[in-house]
């Protein structure tokens, strides 16, 4: 069986690692809390996609055996996005912790009862809330990076929702998301705006 989404997985993984390095350098200069969240998101998302790629039939052929582990690895960057949104809207620390714990518990329940699709719903809510947040930030501050980040998240969400049709389609959406994010964080936007 051909690994239809492998190119997309490795492409977005590499893109995420590159972006996390770029943002880490920016964080070292400015020490902005939200930049740190983005560093963590891109690094952990890159790790998740890399592990998924390594588990495919193209490399280790263990995907079916480690699906639950990959699922938990994929949860971590989503938790970063969740904390990002809750922090941005200045939700109290106790509520942030409560929502994060509930999200983790719902994900664990999903592992035992996958037919309920609980985690799919939780992930979709987290991603859509981030898309909305970054679009609002783009409109308010004319920040093209926010727009491009939300476009990337939208492409990933679309790819995930179409994976049942074809993993190739998901792979294509991952590549498109990686390209959009690389354009956003490589400094190309700043050069175009000059």
C-alpha positions as CSV (number, residue, x, y, z in Angstrom):
1,X,0.0,0.0,0.0
2,X,1.4,3.4,-1.0
3,X,1.6,6.0,1.8
4,X,-0.6,8.7,0.2
5,X,-0.1,11.4,2.8
6,X,3.6,10.8,3.6
7,X,4.9,13.7,1.5
8,X,2.4,16.1,3.2
9,X,3.4,14.7,6.7
10,X,7.1,15.2,6.2
11,X,6.7,18.5,4.4
12,X,4.6,20.1,7.2
13,X,6.8,18.5,9.9
14,X,10.0,20.2,8.4
15,X,8.1,23.4,7.9
16,X,7.0,23.4,11.6
17,X,10.6,22.8,12.8
18,X,11.9,25.6,10.6
19,X,9.2,28.0,11.9
20,X,9.8,27.0,15.5
21,X,13.5,27.9,15.1
22,X,12.6,31.3,13.5
23,X,10.1,32.1,16.3
24,X,12.5,30.9,19.0
25,X,15.1,33.5,17.8
26,X,12.3,36.1,17.9
27,X,11.3,35.1,21.4
28,X,15.0,35.3,22.6
29,X,15.0,38.9,21.4
30,X,11.5,40.0,22.7
31,X,10.5,37.4,25.3
32,X,6.9,37.7,24.4
33,X,4.6,35.1,26.0
34,X,2.5,34.6,22.9
35,X,5.6,34.0,20.8
36,X,6.6,31.3,23.2
37,X,3.2,29.6,22.8
38,X,3.7,29.7,19.0
39,X,7.3,28.2,19.4
40,X,5.9,25.4,21.4
41,X,2.9,24.8,19.1
42,X,5.1,24.6,15.9
43,X,7.8,22.4,17.6
44,X,5.3,20.0,19.1
45,X,3.1,19.9,16.0
46,X,6.3,19.2,13.9
47,X,7.1,16.3,16.3
48,X,3.6,14.9,16.0
49,X,3.6,14.9,12.2
50,X,7.1,13.5,12.2
51,X,6.1,10.6,14.4
52,X,3.0,10.0,12.2
53,X,5.3,9.9,9.1
54,X,7.7,7.5,10.8
55,X,4.9,5.2,11.8
56,X,3.5,4.8,8.2
57,X,4.0,1.8,6.0
58,X,6.7,3.7,4.1
59,X,9.0,3.7,7.1
60,X,8.3,1.6,10.2
61,X,4.8,0.3,9.2
62,X,3.5,0.5,12.8
63,X,0.7,3.0,12.4
64,X,-2.1,0.7,13.4
65,X,-0.2,-0.4,16.5
66,X,0.6,3.1,17.7
67,X,-2.5,5.0,16.7
68,X,-3.5,5.7,20.3
69,X,0.0,7.1,21.1
70,X,0.0,9.3,18.0
71,X,-3.4,10.5,19.1
72,X,-2.1,11.6,22.4
73,X,1.0,13.2,20.8
74,X,-1.3,15.1,18.5
75,X,-3.3,16.4,21.5
76,X,-0.3,18.3,23.0
77,X,-0.1,21.1,20.3
78,X,-3.9,21.4,20.4
79,X,-3.6,22.0,24.1
80,X,-1.1,24.7,23.4
81,X,-3.6,26.3,21.0
82,X,-6.3,26.0,23.7
83,X,-4.1,27.6,26.3
84,X,-3.2,30.3,23.8
85,X,-6.9,31.2,23.3
86,X,-7.7,31.2,27.0
87,X,-4.7,33.3,27.8
88,X,-5.4,35.8,25.0
89,X,-8.9,36.3,26.3
90,X,-7.5,36.7,29.9
91,X,-9.5,33.8,31.3
92,X,-8.7,33.2,34.9
93,X,-6.0,30.7,35.7
94,X,-8.3,28.3,37.6
95,X,-10.8,28.2,34.6
96,X,-7.9,27.7,32.2
97,X,-6.7,24.7,34.3
98,X,-10.2,23.4,34.5
99,X,-10.9,23.6,30.8
100,X,-7.5,22.0,30.0
101,X,-8.1,19.1,32.5
102,X,-11.6,18.6,31.0
103,X,-10.1,18.5,27.5
104,X,-7.6,15.9,28.5
105,X,-10.3,13.8,30.2
106,X,-12.5,13.9,27.1
107,X,-9.5,12.8,25.0
108,X,-8.9,9.9,27.3
109,X,-12.6,8.9,27.1
110,X,-12.2,9.1,23.3
111,X,-9.5,6.5,23.5
112,X,-11.9,4.0,25.1
113,X,-15.0,5.0,23.1
114,X,-13.7,6.2,19.7
115,X,-17.1,5.8,18.1
116,X,-18.3,8.8,20.1
117,X,-15.9,11.0,18.2
118,X,-15.5,13.2,21.3
119,X,-11.9,14.2,20.5
120,X,-12.8,15.1,16.9
121,X,-15.4,17.6,18.3
122,X,-13.0,19.0,20.9
123,X,-10.2,19.4,18.3
124,X,-12.5,21.1,15.8
125,X,-13.7,23.5,18.5
126,X,-10.1,24.4,19.5
127,X,-9.0,24.9,15.9
128,X,-12.0,26.9,14.9
129,X,-11.7,29.1,18.0
130,X,-8.0,29.8,17.0
131,X,-9.0,30.5,13.4
132,X,-11.6,33.1,14.6
133,X,-9.1,34.6,17.1
134,X,-6.4,35.0,14.5
135,X,-8.8,36.4,11.9
136,X,-10.0,39.0,14.4
137,X,-6.4,39.9,15.2
138,X,-5.7,40.2,11.5
139,X,-8.6,42.5,11.0
140,X,-7.9,44.6,14.1
141,X,-4.1,45.0,13.7
142,X,-3.7,44.3,9.9
143,X,-1.3,41.5,10.9
144,X,-0.9,39.3,7.9
145,X,0.9,36.6,9.9
146,X,-2.4,36.1,11.9
147,X,-4.3,35.7,8.6
148,X,-1.8,33.2,7.2
149,X,-1.8,31.2,10.4
150,X,-5.6,31.0,10.3
151,X,-5.5,30.0,6.7
152,X,-3.0,27.2,7.5
153,X,-5.2,25.9,10.4
154,X,-8.2,26.0,8.0
155,X,-6.3,23.9,5.4
156,X,-5.3,21.4,8.1
157,X,-8.9,21.2,9.4
158,X,-10.2,20.6,5.8
159,X,-7.5,18.0,5.2
160,X,-8.5,16.1,8.4
161,X,-12.2,16.3,7.5
162,X,-11.5,14.9,4.0
163,X,-9.1,12.1,5.1
164,X,-11.9,9.5,4.9
165,X,-12.1,10.3,1.1
166,X,-8.4,10.0,0.5
167,X,-5.2,10.4,2.5
168,X,-3.7,11.9,-0.6
169,X,-6.1,14.8,-0.3
170,X,-5.1,15.3,3.3
171,X,-1.4,15.2,2.3
172,X,-2.1,17.9,-0.3
173,X,-3.8,20.1,2.3
174,X,-0.8,19.6,4.7
175,X,1.6,20.7,2.0
176,X,-0.5,23.8,1.2
177,X,-0.7,24.7,5.0
178,X,3.1,24.3,5.3
179,X,3.7,26.6,2.3
180,X,1.3,29.2,3.7
181,X,3.0,29.1,7.2
182,X,6.5,29.2,5.7
183,X,5.5,32.3,3.7
184,X,4.0,33.9,6.9
185,X,7.0,33.2,9.2
186,X,10.0,33.3,6.8
187,X,10.0,37.1,6.7
188,X,8.7,37.2,3.1
189,X,5.5,39.1,4.2
190,X,7.6,41.8,5.8
191,X,9.6,42.2,2.6
192,X,6.4,42.5,0.5
193,X,5.0,45.1,2.9
194,X,8.0,47.3,2.6
